[in-house]
């Protein structure tokens, strides 16, 4: 657990150790969520970070072609 502060203009100032641990650099985008009265702050991953992760779903080229064909047929109706 860490303690930070809120600035006079509402800025949030998390402790340095927490910023470093979460890689919260200046101008890095973050996602704010509220759950049961608790503020959750998460760094938004960059495209490069997302591409390093293994895919959650694998689709073969043939499956992709079939899906495209199906969507095209639906769009033409």
C-alpha positions, 0 to 999 in steps of 0.5 A: 500500500502506498500513499500519494496526494491530490494536488490543488487542481485535482492532479493525482500524485502517486509515489515514485516507487509505484510510478516506476513499478507500473511504468507510468512515465510523463504523458503515458496514457492511463485508464481510470475505472471506478469499482465499488468506490475505489479508483483503479488506474491502469497504464494503457499498453502501447501497440508494441507491448500488445504485439509482444503478447501471444494472441488470445485467438488463432484463426487460420487463413481459410477461416478468415476467408470464410468469415469475410465471405460470410460478412460480404454476403450479409452486407449485400442483403 
